[in-house]
Amino acid sequence: MSKHPLNDPVAEEAIGWLVQIQSGDFSPAQQQALDEWRSTSAHHRQVYAQLIAGLDQLKASPWRGRSSAQLLRSLEQPSSRRSFLRTSLCAVGLAAGAGWVSRFDDAGQSYATGTAERRTWQLADGSTLKLNARSQVLATLKGEPRSLELRAGEMLVNVLRPLQVDTRAGRISASTGRLMLSEQGAAIRLVTLDADAVLHFEGGTQQRVAMHQSTLFDHQRILTQVPMAATDTAWLDGWLVVRNQTLASVVDAIRPYRNGIVRLDAAVAGLRVTGRFPLDDARQTLEALEQSLPIKVRQWGGVVVLIGARA
């Protein structure tokens, strides 16, 4: 892009279109007007696509924790738009479908994946790092303590030497073996595949976790702990396998595999789902959910998916 995002009126216009789309009341006439706006120039198309891709990738920004719909509602105010462009889009360089990024920063080496991408790296000490879609990990492996930081998404690490993993909910340390960690709202899920681990909470308290456990924890305590399931690692092979889980959790797993916004009506979020769905074909997964549940899946503007109750 030739213009800085903060000073680019096209970026402001693109946000305006996204705000209209997320309202759920987007008429055919508005869709035609949007298509005409996008066809104005390659710059219009690029900025629009990049904003869509950026909305769900702002895990490390001050907007962290907000859904795409909440972000767009916040952007109805011009001051919020400027703040969003300054702190978020500038930070990610308006990288549409960024794909994988491996770069060095002041703290170490950062590994990241884009939308619908899974990737594996071999770290300097021989350990293996695998990331699910839209995930980011910062590695600091020189000196002691050796550490990884889960900044977004989901990871699996095969630990060969003592290592600590920092998360927003606390620190995990392990000597050897495989650990899987994923963001679950404000909490973190730890799956000890074949490793013992120690959780370090605020205040200095610690708790040991045996291997073959699936543990959900926040910064203060363990919330739930159950035996791990063989399907916990299905994402490594491109599958989402669920047993009696909520539709909300299924939609959360789909979001990193498609560009744009997926909005789920609270009235159907609690529906229970059991099945095996392809992560690499989000459209097919949504169609399968629509066929098996009393829901209706609608698309708006080609970038927003609305999931609600079937009429």
C-alpha positions in Angstrom: 0.0 0.0 0.0 1.3 3.4 -0.9 -0.6 5.2 1.9 -0.2 4.8 5.6 -3.3 3.1 6.9 -4.1 5.7 9.5 -4.3 8.5 6.8 -5.9 6.4 4.1 -9.6 7.4 3.5 -10.2 4.2 1.6 -9.5 2.3 4.9 -12.1 4.5 6.7 -14.6 3.8 3.9 -13.9 0.0 4.0 -14.6 0.0 7.8 -17.9 1.8 7.1 -18.9 -1.0 4.7 -18.0 -3.7 7.3 -20.0 -1.9 10.0 -23.0 -1.9 7.7 -22.6 -5.6 6.9 -22.3 -6.7 10.5 -25.6 -5.0 11.3 -27.4 -8.0 9.7 -29.6 -5.6 7.6 -27.7 -5.5 4.4 -29.9 -5.2 1.4 -29.3 -6.3 -2.2 -29.0 -2.6 -3.2 -26.3 -2.1 -0.6 -24.5 -5.3 -1.8 -24.5 -3.8 -5.4 -23.2 -0.5 -4.0 -20.4 -2.4 -2.2 -19.5 -4.3 -5.3 -19.3 -1.1 -7.2 -17.1 0.5 -4.5 -14.7 -2.5 -4.5 -14.5 -2.4 -8.3 -13.4 1.3 -8.2 -9.7 0.3 -8.0 -7.3 -2.4 -7.1 -6.5 -0.3 -4.0 -10.1 -0.5 -2.8 -10.2 -4.2 -3.3 -6.9 -4.7 -1.5 -7.8 -2.6 1.6 -11.2 -4.2 1.9 -9.6 -7.7 1.8 -6.9 -6.8 4.2 -9.3 -5.3 6.8 -11.3 -8.5 6.7 -8.3 -10.7 7.2 -7.0 -8.4 9.9 -10.1 -8.4 12.1 -9.6 -11.9 13.5 -5.8 -11.7 13.8 -5.5 -8.9 16.4 -4.7 -11.1 19.3 -1.9 -9.1 20.6 -3.5 -5.6 20.2 -5.4 -3.5 22.7 -8.5 -4.9 21.0 -7.7 -8.4 22.1 -10.6 -10.4 23.5 -13.3 -8.7 21.4 -15.2 -10.6 18.7 -15.2 -9.3 15.2 -18.8 -8.1 15.6 -17.8 -6.2 18.8 -14.9 -4.7 17.0 -17.1 -3.5 14.1 -19.7 -2.1 16.5 -16.9 -0.2 18.3 -15.8 1.3 15.0 -19.0 3.2 14.4 -17.3 6.1 16.1 -14.6 8.0 14.1 -12.3 8.1 17.2 -12.5 4.4 17.6 -11.7 3.9 13.9 -8.5 6.0 14.2 -7.5 4.1 17.3 -8.1 0.7 15.6 -6.1 1.7 12.6 -3.3 3.0 14.7 -2.9 0.2 17.2 -4.0 -2.8 15.2 -3.9 -2.5 11.4 -0.6 -0.6 11.5 0.8 -3.3 13.8 0.0 -6.1 11.4 0.9 -4.1 8.3 -2.6 -4.7 6.8 -1.4 -8.2 5.9 -4.3 -10.0 4.2 -4.1 -13.7 4.4 -0.7 -13.2 5.9 0.3 -16.8 5.6 3.2 -17.9 7.8 5.6 -15.5 9.2 8.9 -16.3 10.9 10.8 -13.2 12.1 13.1 -12.0 14.8 12.1 -9.2 17.3 13.7 -7.8 20.4 12.7 -10.8 22.6 13.4 -13.7 20.3 12.0 -15.4 17.2 8.3 -15.3 16.4 6.4 -18.1 14.6 2.9 -17.5 13.2 0.3 -18.9 10.9 -2.3 -17.2 8.8 -5.9 -18.1 8.1 -6.5 -21.8 7.3 -2.8 -22.6 7.7 -1.1 -25.1 9.9 2.7 -25.3 10.1 5.5 -27.2 11.7 9.0 -25.9 12.7 12.0 -27.6 14.2 13.5 -25.3 16.8 17.2 -24.6 17.4 17.4 -27.3 20.2 15.7 -30.0 18.1 12.3 -29.5 19.7 9.3 -29.5 17.3 6.7 -26.7 17.3 3.3 -27.1 15.5 0.8 -24.3 15.2 -2.9 -24.3 14.3 -4.4 -21.6 12.1 -4.1 -18.0 13.2 -1.6 -18.8 16.0 1.5 -17.1 17.2 4.3 -18.2 19.5 7.4 -16.3 20.5 10.5 -18.4 21.2 13.4 -17.4 23.4 15.8 -20.4 23.4 19.1 -18.8 24.0 20.3 -18.8 27.6 18.2 -19.9 30.6 15.4 -20.2 31.2 14.4 -21.4 27.7 10.9 -20.3 27.0 8.0 -20.1 24.5 5.2 -17.7 24.8 1.7 -18.6 23.3 0.5 -15.2 22.1 -2.5 -16.5 20.1 -4.3 -19.7 19.0 -3.1 -23.2 19.5 0.2 -25.0 19.6 1.8 -28.4 20.2 5.5 -28.6 21.3 7.6 -31.7 21.6 10.0 -30.7 24.4 13.5 -32.2 24.3 15.0 -30.1 27.2 13.5 -28.3 30.2 11.3 -25.6 28.9 8.7 -23.1 30.2 5.7 -21.9 28.2 4.1 -18.6 29.1 0.5 -17.9 28.5 -1.9 -15.1 29.4 -3.3 -17.4 32.2 0.0 -18.6 33.6 3.2 -20.5 33.1 3.7 -24.2 32.3 7.1 -25.9 32.8 8.1 -29.4 31.6 11.2 -31.4 31.1 10.4 -33.6 28.1 7.5 -34.8 26.1 4.6 -33.3 24.1 2.4 -30.5 25.4 -0.6 -29.0 23.6 -1.9 -25.6 24.6 -4.9 -23.5 23.2 -6.7 -20.4 24.1 -10.2 -21.0 25.4 -11.8 -17.6 26.0 -10.0 -16.1 29.0 -8.6 -19.5 30.0 -6.0 -21.8 28.6 -6.3 -25.5 27.9 -3.3 -27.7 28.5 -3.2 -31.3 27.1 -0.3 -33.3 28.5 0.0 -35.8 25.7 3.0 -37.8 27.1 4.6 -35.3 29.5 4.2 -34.3 33.1 4.0 -30.5 33.6 3.8 -28.0 36.4 1.4 -25.0 36.3 2.6 -21.8 37.9 -0.2 -19.5 39.1 -0.3 -15.9 40.3 1.1 -15.5 43.8 3.6 -18.3 43.3 1.4 -21.3 43.8 2.1 -24.4 41.7 0.3 -27.5 40.7 1.6 -30.6 39.0 -0.3 -32.1 36.1 0.2 -35.8 35.2 0.4 -36.9 31.6 -2.7 -37.8 29.5 -4.8 -35.0 31.1 -6.8 -32.2 29.5 -6.7 -29.3 31.9 -8.5 -26.0 31.7 -7.0 -23.2 33.9 -7.0 -19.5 34.4 -4.4 -17.3 36.2 -5.6 -18.4 39.6 -6.6 -22.1 39.5 -7.5 -25.2 37.5 -11.1 -24.9 36.3 -11.6 -28.5 35.0 -9.5 -31.6 34.4 -10.5 -34.7 32.5 -8.5 -37.5 30.8 -7.3 -36.5 27.4 -9.1 -37.9 24.3 -7.5 -39.3 21.3 -9.3 -36.7 19.2 -7.7 -33.8 21.0 -5.0 -33.7 18.3 -7.3 -34.2 15.3 -6.5 -30.6 14.1 -3.0 -31.8 13.2 -4.5 -33.8 10.4 -7.1 -31.1 9.4 -10.1 -32.4 11.3 -12.4 -31.1 14.0 -13.8 -34.0 16.0 -16.4 -33.1 18.7 -18.6 -35.1 21.0 -21.6 -33.4 22.6 -19.9 -30.0 22.4 -21.7 -26.7 22.0 -22.2 -25.1 18.6 -20.4 -22.1 20.0 -17.2 -24.1 20.5 -17.5 -25.6 17.0 -17.9 -22.1 15.5 -14.9 -20.9 17.4 -12.8 -23.7 15.9 -14.0 -22.8 12.4 -13.3 -19.1 12.6 -9.5 -19.3 12.0 -10.1 -21.3 8.9 -12.0 -18.7 6.9 -11.6 -15.0 6.1 -14.2 -12.6 7.3 -16.6 -12.7 10.2 -18.7 -15.5 11.5 -21.6 -14.3 13.8 -23.5 -16.8 15.9 -26.9 -16.0 17.4 -26.9 -16.7 21.1 -30.2 -18.5 20.8 -28.5 -21.4 19.0 -25.0 -21.2 20.6 -25.8 -23.9 23.1 -27.0 -26.5 20.7 -25.0 -29.7 21.1 -22.9 -31.1 18.3 -21.3 -34.5 17.7 -19.3 -35.2 14.5 -16.2 -35.1 12.4 -15.7 -32.0 10.2 -13.0 -30.9 7.8 -11.2 -27.8 9.0 -9.8 -27.1 5.5 -13.3 -26.8 4.0 -15.1 -24.4 6.3 -18.0 -24.1 3.8 -18.6 -27.8 3.8 -18.5 -27.9 7.6 -21.1 -25.1 7.8 -23.3 -26.9 5.3 -23.1 -30.1 7.4 -24.0 -28.2 10.5 -27.0 -26.6 8.8 -28.2 -30.0 7.6 -27.9 -31.6 11.1 -29.1 -28.8 13.3 -32.2 -26.5 13.4 -30.1 -23.6 12.2 -29.9 -21.3 9.1 -26.5 -20.2 7.7 -26.6 -17.0 5.7 -23.9 -15.0 4.0 -23.8 -11.2 3.7 -21.5 -9.3 1.4 -19.5 -12.5 0.7 -17.5 -12.0 3.9 -19.9 -12.2 6.8 -21.6 -15.5 7.9 -24.7 -15.3 10.1 -25.8 -18.4 11.9 -29.2 -18.3 13.5 -32.3 -20.3 14.2 -34.1 -21.9 11.3 -37.4 -20.1 10.6 
